[in-house]
Amino acid sequence: MKVTPCQHKSLADIHRAPVVILNTIDIDCSAERLFAIFEDEHAWTVWGSSLEKVVWTSPKPFGVGTTRTVDMAGGITGIEEFVAWKDNEQMAFCFTESSMPNMDAFGEDYQLEKLGDNKVRLHWTAAFWPSNSVATFFFKLLKPVMTWYLGSFLKNLKKLAEGDYQPEEATPQIKEVS
């Protein structure tokens, strides 16, 4: 699928998108462990069942402006830029380019609420900007199914974070500029 530019969106825009899906889950692990899992590119493919490959394309330390490429089921690719990054507290990204059909923009916000020693509440917002009124109608119609489906990702993440999974250090792939 052809990758095309997306509309630029900010962190604030994520919470004002035409279609917003919020899922929340409590996880028995530290915020530091959960962020280590977020930085592990392989972990995303374990808990996010539609993700096939995640590649960080910016050097560490990660922060606002960090980029990565995500390959998803169905041949969809998203080029992401992080619009928020507070270690062990929050990270959010928006697509700068995507091959997702009928989508002008997309973003996600992950906010961690510390509930005490080794327990966090993760608030995950997914934001969609469909490209036309028909796509908007169907996204809104399917919102309950999408909320359930994305919620299943968080159940996988909880299992991963509370289990024996050992996050690996991110290995960014930086392209040489000539």
Residue frames as a rotation matrix with the C-alpha (Angstrom) as fourth column:
MET 1
0.576 0.817 0.000 0.00
0.817 -0.576 0.000 0.00
0.000 0.000 -1.000 0.00
LYS 2
-0.068 -0.570 0.819 1.15
0.520 -0.720 -0.459 3.50
0.851 0.395 0.346 -0.77
VAL 3
-0.093 -0.061 -0.994 2.22
0.953 -0.295 -0.071 5.63
-0.289 -0.953 0.086 2.21
THR 4
0.035 0.188 0.981 0.89
0.562 -0.816 0.136 9.21
0.827 0.546 -0.135 2.05
PRO 5
-0.880 -0.390 0.272 1.26
0.040 -0.632 -0.774 12.25
0.474 -0.670 0.571 4.34
CYS 6
-0.037 0.845 -0.534 -1.21
0.951 0.194 0.241 12.66
0.307 -0.499 -0.810 7.21
GLN 7
0.533 0.271 0.802 -2.58
0.011 -0.950 0.313 15.86
0.846 -0.158 -0.509 8.71
HIS 8
-0.626 -0.778 -0.050 -0.31
0.136 -0.047 -0.990 17.12
0.768 -0.627 0.135 11.49
LYS 9
0.586 0.810 -0.011 -1.91
0.091 -0.052 0.994 16.68
0.805 -0.584 -0.105 14.94
SER 10
-0.371 -0.655 0.659 -0.84
-0.607 -0.365 -0.705 17.68
0.702 -0.662 -0.262 18.45
LEU 11
-0.939 0.017 -0.343 -1.28
0.266 0.667 -0.696 15.99
0.217 -0.744 -0.631 21.81
ALA 12
-0.661 0.733 -0.160 -4.35
-0.314 -0.464 -0.828 18.14
-0.681 -0.497 0.537 22.50
ASP 13
-0.305 0.538 -0.786 -5.84
-0.942 -0.048 0.333 17.16
0.141 0.842 0.521 19.13
ILE 14
-0.852 -0.074 -0.518 -5.79
-0.091 0.996 0.008 13.47
0.515 0.053 -0.856 20.10
HIS 15
-0.799 0.537 -0.269 -8.47
0.471 0.282 -0.836 14.07
-0.373 -0.795 -0.478 22.71
ARG 16
-0.198 0.735 -0.648 -10.63
-0.366 -0.669 -0.647 16.13
-0.909 0.109 0.402 20.30
ALA 17
-0.963 -0.222 -0.154 -10.63
-0.226 0.348 0.910 13.80
-0.148 0.911 -0.385 17.28
PRO 18
-0.249 0.922 -0.296 -13.90
-0.881 -0.089 0.465 12.93
0.402 0.376 0.835 15.53
VAL 19
0.731 0.406 -0.549 -13.57
-0.162 0.884 0.438 9.36
0.663 -0.231 0.712 16.81
VAL 20
-0.264 -0.775 0.573 -11.89
-0.829 -0.121 -0.546 8.80
0.492 -0.620 -0.611 20.19
ILE 21
0.607 0.359 -0.709 -11.55
0.016 0.887 0.462 5.44
0.795 -0.291 0.533 21.90
LEU 22
-0.109 -0.596 0.796 -10.44
-0.890 -0.298 -0.345 5.29
0.443 -0.746 -0.498 25.53
ASN 23
0.601 0.181 -0.778 -9.48
0.148 0.932 0.331 2.09
0.785 -0.314 0.534 27.32
THR 24
0.108 -0.527 0.843 -8.17
-0.908 -0.397 -0.132 1.88
0.404 -0.751 -0.521 30.88
ILE 25
0.658 0.047 -0.751 -6.57
0.133 0.975 0.177 -1.04
0.741 -0.216 0.636 32.69
ASP 26
0.643 -0.477 0.598 -4.80
-0.750 -0.238 0.617 -1.59
-0.152 -0.846 -0.511 36.01
ILE 27
0.583 -0.564 -0.585 -1.48
-0.045 0.696 -0.716 -3.42
0.811 0.444 0.380 35.73
ASP 28
0.958 -0.279 0.068 0.53
-0.028 0.145 0.989 -4.90
-0.286 -0.949 0.132 38.58
CYS 29
0.227 -0.946 0.230 3.95
0.962 0.180 -0.208 -3.60
0.155 0.268 0.951 37.59
SER 30
-0.093 -0.342 -0.935 5.99
0.504 -0.826 0.252 -0.45
-0.859 -0.448 0.249 38.06
ALA 31
0.844 0.333 -0.421 5.73
-0.109 -0.661 -0.742 2.48
-0.525 0.673 -0.522 35.67
GLU 32
-0.005 -0.944 -0.331 9.41
-0.830 -0.181 0.528 1.93
-0.558 0.277 -0.782 34.89
ARG 33
-0.588 -0.167 0.791 8.78
0.119 0.950 0.289 -1.67
-0.800 0.264 -0.539 33.81
LEU 34
0.420 0.828 0.370 5.83
0.559 0.085 -0.825 -0.68
-0.715 0.554 -0.427 31.65
PHE 35
0.734 -0.207 -0.647 7.86
-0.504 -0.804 -0.315 2.05
-0.455 0.558 -0.694 29.94
ALA 36
-0.419 -0.896 0.150 10.69
-0.594 0.395 0.701 -0.44
-0.687 0.205 -0.697 29.35
ILE 37
-0.263 0.429 0.864 8.14
0.563 0.796 -0.223 -2.66
-0.783 0.428 -0.451 27.60
PHE 38
0.786 0.574 -0.229 6.95
0.195 -0.582 -0.790 0.33
-0.587 0.576 -0.569 25.56
GLU 39
0.339 -0.741 -0.580 10.53
-0.802 -0.550 0.234 0.99
-0.492 0.386 -0.780 24.44
ASP 40
-0.543 -0.484 0.686 11.05
-0.137 0.857 0.497 -2.67
-0.828 0.176 -0.532 23.44
GLU 41
-0.437 0.368 -0.821 10.10
-0.889 -0.314 0.333 -2.79
-0.135 0.875 0.465 19.77
HIS 42
-0.820 0.115 -0.561 9.45
-0.108 0.931 0.349 -6.55
0.563 0.346 -0.751 19.83
ALA 43
-0.854 0.495 -0.157 7.06
0.308 0.240 -0.920 -6.30
-0.418 -0.835 -0.358 22.80
TRP 44
-0.437 0.721 -0.538 4.59
-0.703 -0.647 -0.296 -4.27
-0.562 0.249 0.789 20.71
THR 45
-0.363 0.275 -0.890 4.15
-0.757 0.470 0.454 -7.22
0.543 0.839 0.037 18.35
VAL 46
-0.895 0.047 -0.444 3.47
0.264 0.858 -0.441 -9.52
0.361 -0.512 -0.780 21.32
TRP 47
-0.631 0.673 -0.386 0.70
0.440 -0.100 -0.892 -7.49
-0.639 -0.733 -0.233 22.95
GLY 48
-0.110 0.583 -0.805 -0.63
-0.632 -0.666 -0.396 -5.62
-0.767 0.466 0.442 19.90
SER 49
0.000 0.103 0.995 -2.00
0.256 0.962 -0.100 -8.47
-0.967 0.254 -0.026 17.82
SER 50
0.877 0.350 0.331 -2.29
0.396 -0.132 -0.909 -6.42
-0.274 0.928 -0.254 14.61
LEU 51
0.632 -0.722 -0.282 1.28
-0.727 -0.678 0.107 -5.10
-0.268 0.137 -0.954 14.81
GLU 52
0.963 -0.269 -0.009 3.82
0.236 0.858 -0.456 -7.02
0.130 0.437 0.890 12.76
LYS 53
0.016 -1.000 -0.012 6.98
0.953 0.018 -0.303 -4.93
0.303 -0.007 0.953 13.09
VAL 54
0.977 0.172 -0.129 8.05
0.208 -0.910 0.359 -1.84
-0.056 -0.378 -0.924 15.03
VAL 55
0.098 -0.976 0.193 11.27
0.947 0.032 -0.321 0.00
0.307 0.214 0.927 14.19
TRP 56
0.629 -0.039 -0.777 12.55
0.386 -0.851 0.356 3.01
-0.675 -0.524 -0.520 16.14
THR 57
0.441 -0.437 0.784 14.09
0.832 -0.127 -0.539 5.45
0.336 0.890 0.308 13.64
SER 58
0.587 -0.306 0.750 15.43
-0.382 -0.921 -0.076 8.02
0.713 -0.242 -0.658 16.13
PRO 59
-0.380 -0.802 -0.460 18.32
0.152 0.436 -0.887 7.59
0.912 -0.407 -0.044 18.54
LYS 60
0.539 0.425 -0.727 17.90
0.773 0.094 0.628 7.26
0.335 -0.901 -0.278 22.27
PRO 61
-0.800 0.596 -0.074 17.07
0.300 0.290 -0.909 8.90
-0.520 -0.749 -0.411 24.54
PHE 62
-0.440 0.744 0.503 13.53
0.776 0.033 0.630 8.93
0.452 0.667 -0.592 23.18
GLY 63
-0.599 0.294 -0.745 11.42
0.385 -0.710 -0.589 12.05
-0.702 -0.640 0.312 23.61
VAL 64
0.539 0.769 -0.344 9.21
0.088 -0.458 -0.885 14.51
-0.837 0.447 -0.315 21.79
GLY 65
0.365 -0.366 -0.856 10.15
-0.889 -0.411 -0.203 14.31
-0.277 0.835 -0.475 18.10
THR 66
-0.597 -0.532 0.601 11.21
-0.375 0.847 0.377 10.65
-0.709 -0.001 -0.705 18.25
THR 67
0.110 0.606 -0.788 10.11
-0.994 0.068 -0.086 8.66
0.002 0.792 0.610 15.21
ARG 68
-0.628 -0.270 0.730 9.36
-0.243 0.959 0.146 5.07
-0.739 -0.086 -0.668 14.41
THR 69
-0.438 0.461 -0.772 7.79
-0.826 0.134 0.548 2.96
0.356 0.877 0.322 11.67
VAL 70
-0.451 0.395 0.800 5.08
-0.428 0.691 -0.582 0.42
-0.784 -0.605 -0.143 12.41
ASP 71
-0.727 0.254 -0.638 3.97
-0.522 0.399 0.754 -2.32
0.446 0.881 -0.158 10.01
MET 72
-0.394 0.715 0.578 0.50
-0.662 0.216 -0.718 -3.69
-0.638 -0.666 0.388 10.69
ALA 73
-0.438 0.363 0.822 -1.74
0.465 0.874 -0.139 -6.46
-0.769 0.322 -0.552 9.42
GLY 74
0.599 0.753 0.273 -3.22
0.576 -0.168 -0.800 -5.90
-0.557 0.636 -0.535 6.00
GLY 75
-0.001 -0.715 0.699 -0.06
0.977 -0.150 -0.153 -4.29
0.214 0.683 0.698 4.66
ILE 76
0.850 0.355 0.390 -0.67
0.264 -0.927 0.267 -1.04
0.457 -0.124 -0.881 6.55
THR 77
-0.223 -0.940 -0.257 2.33
0.903 -0.100 -0.417 1.09
0.367 -0.325 0.872 7.50
GLY 78
0.901 0.427 0.073 2.38
0.360 -0.833 0.419 4.06
0.240 -0.352 -0.905 9.85
ILE 79
-0.286 -0.939 0.194 5.23
0.604 -0.333 -0.724 6.53
0.744 -0.090 0.662 10.24
GLU 80
0.678 0.610 -0.410 4.91
0.658 -0.255 0.708 7.96
0.328 -0.750 -0.574 13.74
GLU 81
-0.404 -0.728 0.553 6.26
0.151 -0.650 -0.745 11.02
0.902 -0.218 0.372 15.50
PHE 82
-0.132 0.310 -0.941 5.98
0.970 0.236 -0.059 11.33
0.204 -0.921 -0.332 19.27
VAL 83
0.003 0.281 0.960 4.20
0.156 -0.948 0.277 14.50
0.988 0.149 -0.047 20.38
ALA 84
0.583 0.077 0.809 4.56
-0.756 -0.315 0.574 13.77
0.300 -0.946 -0.125 24.11
TRP 85
0.307 -0.503 -0.808 7.15
0.312 0.855 -0.414 11.88
0.899 -0.125 0.419 26.13
LYS 86
0.194 -0.259 0.946 7.55
-0.910 -0.407 0.075 11.94
0.366 -0.876 -0.314 29.89
ASP 87
-0.566 -0.502 -0.654 9.51
-0.303 0.864 -0.401 8.91
0.766 -0.029 -0.642 31.06
ASN 88
-0.866 0.194 -0.460 7.37
0.449 0.708 -0.546 6.55
0.220 -0.679 -0.700 33.13
GLU 89
-0.597 0.680 -0.425 4.35
0.027 -0.513 -0.858 8.89
-0.802 -0.523 0.288 32.85
GLN 90
0.547 0.825 -0.144 3.16
-0.030 -0.152 -0.988 9.52
-0.837 0.545 -0.058 29.30
MET 91
-0.777 -0.629 -0.027 3.91
0.026 -0.075 0.997 9.04
-0.629 0.774 0.075 25.65
ALA 92
0.432 0.902 0.030 1.82
0.150 -0.039 -0.988 9.98
-0.890 0.431 -0.152 22.64
PHE 93
-0.755 -0.651 0.073 2.34
0.160 -0.075 0.984 9.85
-0.636 0.755 0.161 18.91
CYS 94
0.458 0.816 -0.352 0.61
-0.316 -0.220 -0.923 10.81
-0.831 0.534 0.157 15.70
PHE 95
0.266 -0.307 0.914 1.06
0.832 0.552 -0.057 9.44
-0.486 0.776 0.402 12.22
THR 96
-0.171 -0.333 -0.927 3.01
-0.305 -0.877 0.372 11.73
-0.937 0.346 0.048 9.93
GLU 97
-0.428 0.090 -0.900 2.49
-0.882 0.177 0.437 9.30
0.198 0.980 0.004 7.04
SER 98
-0.359 0.359 0.861 0.33
-0.367 0.794 -0.484 6.24
-0.858 -0.490 -0.154 6.63
SER 99
-0.909 0.173 -0.380 -1.09
-0.304 0.349 0.886 3.74
0.285 0.921 -0.265 4.19
MET 100
-0.695 0.719 0.005 -4.25
0.421 0.413 -0.808 3.35
-0.583 -0.559 -0.590 6.30
PRO 101
-0.683 0.465 0.564 -7.20
0.534 -0.210 0.819 3.76
0.499 0.860 -0.105 3.93
ASN 102
0.232 0.907 0.352 -9.87
0.454 -0.421 0.785 6.43
0.860 -0.022 -0.510 4.56
MET 103
0.579 -0.116 -0.807 -7.80
0.792 -0.153 0.591 8.09
-0.192 -0.981 0.003 7.29
ASP 104
0.705 -0.311 0.637 -6.53
0.076 -0.860 -0.504 11.67
0.705 0.404 -0.583 7.31
ALA 105
-0.240 -0.774 0.586 -4.80
-0.693 -0.286 -0.662 11.32
0.680 -0.565 -0.468 10.69
PHE 106
0.661 0.338 -0.670 -4.34
0.208 0.775 0.596 8.96
0.721 -0.534 0.442 13.61
GLY 107
-0.256 -0.777 0.575 -2.81
-0.555 -0.369 -0.745 9.26
0.791 -0.511 -0.337 17.07
GLU 108
0.453 0.326 -0.830 -2.47
0.473 0.701 0.533 7.51
0.756 -0.634 0.163 20.41
ASP 109
-0.027 -0.403 0.915 -1.86
-0.697 -0.648 -0.306 8.74
0.716 -0.646 -0.263 23.95
TYR 110
0.234 -0.019 -0.972 -0.62
0.513 0.852 0.107 6.47
0.826 -0.524 0.209 26.77
GLN 111
-0.002 -0.170 0.985 -0.95
-0.659 -0.741 -0.129 8.00
0.752 -0.650 -0.111 30.24
LEU 112
-0.219 -0.169 -0.961 0.23
0.495 0.830 -0.259 6.15
0.841 -0.532 -0.098 33.35
GLU 113
0.370 0.364 0.855 -1.30
-0.642 -0.565 0.518 6.83
0.672 -0.740 0.025 36.73
LYS 114
-0.641 -0.666 -0.381 0.81
-0.135 0.587 -0.798 5.44
0.755 -0.460 -0.466 39.57
LEU 115
0.452 0.892 0.032 -1.39
-0.317 0.127 0.940 3.62
0.834 -0.435 0.341 42.09
GLY 116
0.745 -0.301 0.595 1.37
-0.579 0.151 0.801 2.71
-0.331 -0.942 -0.062 44.53
ASP 117
-0.288 -0.935 0.205 4.29
-0.710 0.352 0.610 0.31
-0.643 0.030 -0.766 44.59
ASN 118
-0.950 -0.266 0.164 4.31
-0.091 0.737 0.670 -1.82
-0.299 0.622 -0.724 41.46
LYS 119
-0.160 0.918 0.362 0.84
0.865 0.308 -0.397 -0.87
-0.476 0.250 -0.843 40.27
VAL 120
-0.892 -0.082 -0.444 -0.21
-0.124 -0.901 0.415 1.51
-0.434 0.426 0.794 37.51
ARG 121
0.257 0.935 0.243 -3.39
0.425 0.117 -0.898 2.45
-0.868 0.334 -0.367 35.74
LEU 122
-0.841 -0.518 0.159 -2.90
0.325 -0.249 0.912 2.88
-0.433 0.819 0.378 32.01
HIS 123
0.331 0.871 -0.363 -5.24
0.070 -0.406 -0.911 5.23
-0.941 0.276 -0.196 30.16
TRP 124
-0.713 -0.561 0.421 -4.93
0.400 0.168 0.901 4.58
-0.576 0.811 0.105 26.42
THR 125
0.318 0.771 -0.552 -6.57
-0.152 -0.533 -0.832 6.91
-0.936 0.348 -0.053 23.94
ALA 126
-0.605 -0.378 0.701 -6.72
0.646 0.283 0.709 6.09
-0.467 0.881 0.073 20.23
ALA 127
0.034 0.555 -0.831 -7.83
-0.126 -0.823 -0.554 8.93
-0.991 0.123 0.042 17.94
PHE 128
-0.405 -0.046 0.913 -9.09
0.806 0.453 0.380 8.66
-0.431 0.890 -0.146 14.38
TRP 129
-0.215 0.325 -0.921 -9.68
-0.399 -0.890 -0.221 11.35
-0.892 0.319 0.321 11.77
PRO 130
0.004 0.271 0.963 -11.56
0.695 0.692 -0.198 9.58
-0.719 0.670 -0.185 8.96
SER 131
-0.845 -0.535 -0.020 -11.12
0.332 -0.552 0.765 11.14
-0.420 0.639 0.644 5.52
ASN 132
-0.769 0.634 0.087 -14.80
-0.246 -0.418 0.875 11.50
0.591 0.651 0.477 4.61
SER 133
-0.277 0.751 0.599 -18.33
-0.960 -0.241 -0.141 11.41
0.039 -0.614 0.788 6.03
VAL 134
0.610 0.479 -0.632 -18.93
-0.497 0.852 0.165 7.78
0.617 0.213 0.757 5.02
ALA 135
-0.182 -0.765 -0.618 -15.75
0.253 0.571 -0.781 6.63
0.950 -0.298 0.089 6.79
THR 136
-0.797 -0.058 0.601 -16.68
-0.494 -0.510 -0.705 8.73
0.347 -0.858 0.378 9.84
PHE 137
0.230 0.966 0.121 -20.12
-0.933 0.184 0.310 7.10
0.277 -0.184 0.943 9.93
PHE 138
0.600 0.000 -0.800 -18.63
-0.075 0.996 -0.056 3.60
0.797 0.094 0.597 9.85
PHE 139
-0.561 -0.820 -0.115 -15.95
0.117 0.059 -0.991 4.40
0.820 -0.569 0.063 12.44
LYS 140
-0.595 0.410 0.691 -18.63
-0.789 -0.463 -0.405 5.73
0.153 -0.786 0.599 14.78
LEU 141
0.503 0.812 -0.295 -20.87
-0.761 0.578 0.295 2.73
0.410 0.076 0.909 14.05
LEU 142
0.505 -0.395 -0.768 -18.03
0.207 0.919 -0.336 0.30
0.838 0.011 0.546 14.78
LYS 143
-0.069 -0.589 0.805 -16.70
-0.661 -0.577 -0.479 2.21
0.747 -0.566 -0.350 17.81
PRO 144
0.563 0.268 0.782 -18.01
-0.804 0.395 0.444 -0.36
-0.189 -0.879 0.437 20.37
VAL 145
0.970 -0.242 0.027 -16.31
0.239 0.926 -0.292 -3.20
0.046 0.290 0.956 18.46
MET 146
0.310 -0.901 0.305 -13.10
0.122 -0.280 -0.952 -1.20
0.943 0.332 0.023 18.09
THR 147
0.193 -0.184 0.964 -13.15
-0.892 -0.442 0.094 -0.34
0.408 -0.878 -0.250 21.81
TRP 148
0.854 0.162 0.495 -13.48
-0.376 0.849 0.371 -4.03
-0.361 -0.503 0.785 22.65
TYR 149
0.834 -0.551 0.035 -10.77
0.404 0.566 -0.718 -5.02
0.377 0.613 0.695 20.14
LEU 150
0.098 -0.830 0.549 -8.27
-0.219 -0.556 -0.802 -2.43
0.971 -0.041 -0.236 21.38
GLY 151
0.434 0.138 0.890 -9.18
-0.895 -0.046 0.443 -3.36
0.103 -0.989 0.104 24.96
SER 152
0.994 -0.106 0.041 -8.03
0.103 0.993 0.060 -6.91
-0.047 -0.056 0.997 24.17
PHE 153
0.325 -0.927 0.186 -4.59
0.172 -0.136 -0.976 -5.44
0.930 0.349 0.115 23.38
LEU 154
0.005 -0.311 0.950 -4.44
-0.805 -0.565 -0.181 -4.04
0.594 -0.764 -0.253 26.91
LYS 155
0.838 0.283 0.466 -5.32
-0.507 0.720 0.474 -7.44
-0.201 -0.633 0.747 28.38
ASN 156
0.778 -0.625 -0.068 -2.36
0.468 0.648 -0.601 -8.84
0.419 0.435 0.797 26.43
LEU 157
0.055 -0.761 0.647 -0.15
-0.189 -0.644 -0.741 -6.00
0.980 -0.081 -0.180 27.69
LYS 158
0.428 0.187 0.884 -1.23
-0.885 -0.110 0.452 -6.68
0.182 -0.976 0.118 31.28
LYS 159
0.990 -0.046 0.130 -0.38
0.024 0.985 0.173 -10.36
-0.136 -0.168 0.976 30.93
LEU 160
0.481 -0.862 0.163 3.00
0.453 0.085 -0.887 -9.49
0.751 0.500 0.431 29.41
ALA 161
0.006 -0.487 0.873 3.86
-0.454 -0.779 -0.432 -6.85
0.891 -0.394 -0.226 32.05
GLU 162
0.457 0.246 0.855 2.77
-0.889 0.144 0.435 -9.00
-0.016 -0.959 0.284 34.99
GLY 163
0.998 -0.058 -0.037 4.56
0.053 0.990 -0.129 -12.08
0.044 0.127 0.991 33.65
ASP 164
0.465 -0.883 0.065 8.15
0.457 0.302 0.836 -13.13
-0.758 -0.359 0.545 33.17
TYR 165
0.727 -0.172 0.665 8.74
0.626 -0.230 -0.745 -11.09
0.281 0.958 -0.060 29.98
GLN 166
0.115 -0.783 -0.612 12.12
0.623 -0.423 0.658 -9.38
-0.774 -0.457 0.439 30.02
PRO 167
0.953 0.267 -0.140 12.08
0.079 -0.670 -0.738 -6.19
-0.291 0.693 -0.660 27.92
GLU 168
0.148 -0.916 0.372 15.03
0.971 0.206 0.121 -5.73
-0.187 0.344 0.920 25.62
GLU 169
-0.243 -0.360 -0.900 16.88
0.184 -0.929 0.322 -2.48
-0.952 -0.087 0.292 25.04
ALA 170
0.819 0.561 -0.117 15.58
0.048 -0.271 -0.961 -0.64
-0.571 0.782 -0.249 21.98
THR 171
-0.280 -0.892 0.354 17.76
0.546 0.155 0.823 -0.90
-0.789 0.424 0.444 18.89
PRO 172
0.517 0.514 -0.685 16.98
-0.178 -0.718 -0.673 2.15
-0.837 0.469 -0.280 16.74
GLN 173
-0.003 -0.453 0.892 17.72
0.902 0.383 0.198 1.87
-0.432 0.805 0.407 13.02
ILE 174
0.362 0.031 -0.931 18.98
-0.030 -0.999 -0.045 5.27
-0.931 0.045 -0.361 11.96
LYS 175
0.675 -0.107 0.730 19.29
0.732 0.217 -0.645 5.91
-0.089 0.970 0.224 8.23
GLU 176
-0.335 -0.873 -0.354 22.43
0.661 -0.485 0.572 7.69
-0.671 -0.043 0.740 7.11
VAL 177
0.805 0.530 -0.266 21.73
0.219 -0.683 -0.697 11.01
-0.551 0.503 -0.666 5.41
SER 178
-0.086 -0.885 0.457 23.94
0.867 0.160 0.473 11.57
-0.492 0.437 0.753 2.38
